[in-house]
Amino acid sequence: MVHQHPHPAATAPEHLQGSVERVTFHSPESGFCVLRVKVRGQRELVTVVGSAASITPGEYVECTGAWTNDRQHGLQFKTQHLRVVPPMTLEGIEKYLGSGMVKGIGPHFARKLVRTFGEQVFDVIEQEPERLLELEGIGPKRKERVTSAWAEQKVVREIMVFLQSHGVGTARAVRIYKTYGDAAVERVRENPYRLALDIHGVGFKTADAIAERLGVPRDALIRAQAGVRHVLQEIAGDGHCVAYRESLLESAAKLFEIPEQIIERAVEEELAQENLVAEPIEAKPALFLAALTSAACATAGGGAGGAAAGSSAGGDEAHALSSIDAISTGTERIRRL
């Protein structure tokens, strides 16, 4: 439900819900979509802009966001979170099934399904698919296409519900699903910190919040590993690509409130997984991210442990010392995030 006269300049999050009448645009790759939604209390259809792994006319959407007045397209509701739920009315169910989303069901057959099974049609497809054979015009092959397509859509919905219920925004949830596919829930449960490595736009802070919702202990080894990478990424962002091991351990332990022995184990795991590289600088152990190549280090302002061509040992040591100084600066900035 929305206000009769929404104010485009409103800054507080607003809620909108209604049935999707038309999908004006949907990108299967990014999930970006433009929808025309029928909202109770509104005479005209409302334009909703957001992200969804899949979206079909007839489905019901629950949105949180804000009204904007686009110069070219006019008033629209721009979502921060968009949740898609199956339709609940017979009209919505028929439109949903007849949209082509479920292979093997067109508008004509959707009408027959709804007339025969009513509001129980989804339960029939999922739990009693043999009953589909009662309808004229459907045989074993068509029944199989229908049940398979329905199962695929159910997996997508369950993944999106899982991610959104753990604080993942819709756009990020779509990216996670597109990256991991049907294994998304399993991957995220197994190690939410992988998101910071695999998903564009997901950093340590987001992954850490998801991990906390999933009940991952604050002193877990996987959190320590992600924390070590994060500190090195922060100082790399300041133009440094190497840090003395001892100072890195102390800084990460203090920042993430994890015992230093666990941070030490985390570093060893990261080295074993080749996410970090260890090279001595002036006989002192130093670490840098494996993703930072020699060229990247040179661009950042110097070589790590002689990795950059033409760097002197003295220059490497000076760069390492400045990197350690950057850790304290970087960690202070992390705390403020």
N, C-alpha and C positions, 0 to 999 in steps of 0.2 A: 504494500500500500504506500502511496506517495501523497504529498500535499497537492492540492488542486493547482496551486500556482508556485512551483518550485523556483527558488532564487538561484540563478546561475553562479552567484559569487559566494555561495555558502561554503564555509571551510570545514565545518563539522561533518563527519561521515554520515551519510544518509542510507536508508535501506529501501530497496525496491524489489518487488517480486511480481511475477506474472508468467503467462504462457507465451512461448515463442510462436509467433504467427509466421514469420519469414526470416530466413537466414540470408541477409543481403550479401555478406561476404564471410568466408571462413578459410583460413590458411591451414592446411593439414600439417605443414612443417612447423610453423611458429605457434599455432593455436589462436592467433589474432582473429577476432570476429566482430562483425557488425550485425546486430539483431534488431528486428522490429518486434516489440513485445506488447502484448495486451495486458494492461494493468487495470485492476479494479479502481473505478473512480475517475479514470481518464477516458475522455471521449475518443481521442485519437491514439494510434499506436505510438509507443515510446521507442526512440532509438537508443539502444544500449551498445556500448563499445567495451570489449574486454578480451579475455582469453579463455579458451576451452579446448580440451583435447579433442572432443567431438561434440557437435551440437546439431539438433534436428528439430524441425517444426513440430509443435505438439508438446515438446518437453517443457518443463517448468523451471524457471531460474529464480534463485534467491541471490540478490546482489547487495554489496556494500560499496559505496563510492561517493561521487559528487556530481552535481549538475555542471555542465560547461556549455558555453554558447560558442560553438565553432563558427568562425567567420564564413566558411563555405557551406557547411552542412546544417547550421542552426543548432537548436537546443538538443543536447544528448546527455545521457547518463554514462559517465566514464567510471568503470568499476575498478575497485582495488581487489575485491574478492567476488568470484562468480561461482556459485554452486548450482550444478545441474541435477535435477531429480526427475524421475520418470513421471509422465502425465498421470493425473488422477481422474479426470473426467472422461466419459466415453468419447466425446468429441476429440479431446486431446489425444487419447490412445489411438483412435483411428487415424488421425493426422500423422502421428508419430510413426505408426507401423507402415503407413502408406507412402512415407516420404522417400523410400528407397534405401534407408539406412540399414534395414534388415534384408539381406539378399533373399530373393524368393518371394517377397511380399510387396505387391504393388497396391495402389488405391482400391482396386476391386476386391482383391483377396483380403485386404485389411478390413474392409466393410463387412465381409462375410465372417471373419474371425470375431469381430466385436459383436455382431448380431448373435453369433452362436455362443460365445463364452463370456461376453460382457466384461465386467471389471476383473474377472479371473483370468483373462487371456494371457497375461504375463506368467502367472503361475502354471498355466497349462503348457506353455512353450518350454518353461524351465523344468518343471517337475513331472508333467505327464505328456510328453511330446507325442506319444502314440495316439492320443486323442485327436491330433491334427488330421489323422487319416480318415476321420469321420466326415470331413468336408469334401465335397465333390471338387475334383480338379487338383488334388494334392496326393502325390504318391511318395514312396520311400525316399527318392532322391531329393525331391523338393522339401520334404520334411527335414532331411539332414542339412540342407542349405540353410533353412530357417533356424534350426537349433544351434548350428555352428556360429552363424552370424550373431545370434542373440548372446551366446556365451562370450564372444569377443567383446561385444559392447558392455557386458556386465563386468568383465575384467577391467576395462578402462574406467568405468564408473567407480568401482571399488578402490582402484589405485588413487584416483583423484580425491575421493572421500578420505582415504587414509592420510594422504599428504596434507590436505587442507585442515584436517582435524588436528594435525601436529604443527600448525602455525605456518605452513608453506603457502605463500600467495599463489593465486591462480596461474599467473604467467610463469613463475618458477616451477610450479607443479607440472605444467605442460612440458617445459624443457626437460624436467627429470623423467617424465614418462617417455618422451621422444628419445631420450638417451638410453634408458634401461629397458624400455618395453614392458613386457609382462612380468619381468623380474624386478620391477621398480621397488615394490614393497619389501621384498627379500633383501635387496641391496641396501636400502636405506636402514632397515632394522639392523642389518649385519654391521654396518659402519657408516653412520650418517656423515662422518667427516670426509668420506670419499667425495661427497658432493662438491667440496671446495676444490678438489682436483679435477673433477670430471664435468661440472656444470658451469657454463659461462654465467657470470652474474651472481654466483653463490660463493661467499667468502667464509672465513672462519666464524665470524659472529653469527651468521645465519645457521651454519651447520651446528655450532655449539648450542644454539637455542633449540634446534630440533632434537639434538642428542639429549638435552636436559628433559624435554617433554617425553622422550622415549625411556627415560630412567637410566641413562648411561652415567655411571659414577663420575664425579668430578676429578678423581685421581686415576681414571682408567688409562691404560697404556695408549689406546687409540686417540684419546684426547691429548695426551702428552705429545704424541707424534705430530698431530695436527698443529699443536701449539708451537713446536720447534720450527716447523715449516713456516708458520705464520710470522714469527719473529724475523726469520731470515727474509721473508718476502717484504716485510715492512722496511727493513734497513736497505734492501735492494731498491725499494721505491725512493729512498733518499739518496740513491746514487752509489751505494756500496754493495759489494757482492760477496764479502768474506767476513767471518767472525771467528775470533779465537774460541776454541771449544769451551774452556773453563768459564769464560765470561758469559757465553751463550747459555750454558747450563744454569748458572746463577740467576740470570735475567729471566729465563723461561720459568724456573721454579718459583720465583717471586711473583711474576706477573699472573700465572695461572693457579698459584697456590697448590702446587703439586710437589711432593717430596723430590729432592734432587736425584735420588737413586732411580726413581721412575723416569725422570727426564733423561738420565743416562741410558737406561734401557731403551727409551724411545729413540734416542739418537742412533743406537746400535741397530735397531730395527729399520730405521730410515736408511741407514748405510747399506744394510743387507738388501733392502728393496730398491736400492739404487736411486732413491729420491734425493739423497745427499752425497756429496763427495768430500772426503777428508784429504787434506794436503798440508804438510807442515810449512810454516813460515818462520824462518830463523829458528828452526828446531822446536817451535811451539805448535801443538796441534791446532788446526784451523778447519772450519767447515764452510761449504757453500752449497747452494741449491744446484742439483744436477741440471736443472732446466736452464740455468745461466751458463751459456756456452762461453768459450773464450772471447768470441766477438761481442757477446752481450756484456761481459765483464769489462772489456776494453771500452765499450760505449759508456758504461756506467762510471768509468773514471779510473780504471786500473785493473791489473791482472790479479788473480788469486793463486798464490803459491807458484808463480811462474807460468800459469796457464796462458796468460796473454802474451803474445809474441812481443819481444823487445823489452819486457818489463824487467827491471833489476830487482834483486832480492831486497835491497833497501827500500825500493819503491813499493814492493809488495807488503813489507812490514808496516810502512807508513799507512798504506791503504787499509790494512787489517786493523791498525790502531784506530783509525778514523771510523771504521765500521763498528768497533766496540763502543765508541762514543755515540754512534748513531743508534745503538740498541737502546740506551737509556732514553734518548729522545723519541725513538719510535714507540717504545713501550708506554711512555707517558701519553702519546697520541692515541694508542690503542685503548688505554683506560678511559679516555674521554669519549670514545665511540659509543 
